[in-house]
Amino acid sequence: MKRLRLIAPLLVIAAILVATVPAFAAKPNPTNLLATSWRVYNIMPATSSLWDINKAQYNDGVLSFPFQRFDTTTSGSFAVYLLNNYNVDLTAKTITANVNWTPATTPTPYVTRGAATDGAYVRLEFQDVTAGHYDSNDYWWSTGSCDLNALSSCTLTAALTDRSLWTNQNGMSATDTTTNWTDWTGATVALSPYDGFTKAMKNVKQVGLSFGRAGSYASGVAAVGTDQAVFNMTSFAIVP
């Protein structure tokens, strides 16, 4: 079974997120999320329980942030998530994002915290928790991805109506009806991935993208040999 280990629970950032979103904020427009407040979450392997939080910059219809320069797999900083607060039921909706990035030419390939051969990918992600207790049914990734080293732009899209397109933190499909299963930490999860996906869609807290390797969807990505590698998102929509 493929294990999609989460780098760390987003405990440290939760208080900041809550503090920056007023209680009276209007619901986000699902067809125009690009201009709202997006956050970049970076993992520092040397102190993996801590997160370096940056705000992505929006200008002239493009949301952007720089990838960090690769140091080693155990030091430096790796971009893990690009997320937006979202509290609207995702049931029966489709998420689509158009993205591009600095091409990975020979001196500047993208790498993760794994081996250089593990590759570097970007995927759609959503979660129904931002702090406190969580289990593997609280985080969901689309199975489709874009290879940062093979392309320089792509469209990510996944329908929530097609459960086969979504995988939880434990690497289990949203089609799986197994109950009382053991997750990657050794804990027993009573709710099946199928029911957990249904619950997560209805109670979503954040949506966006994750960066990682083939077998670990949130292992983070950095760029070798440059401080100029930039990731751009030109649209992010949730319809209908």
Helices and strands as residue ranges (DSSP letters): H 11-20, E 38-43, G 45-47, E 51-55, E 57-59, E 62-66, E 78-85, E 94-101, E 110-111, G 116-118, E 121-127, G 136-138, E 139-142, E 146-147, E 153-159, G 163-165, E 166-168, E 181-182, E 188-189, H 193-202, E 206-212, E 222-223, E 230-239
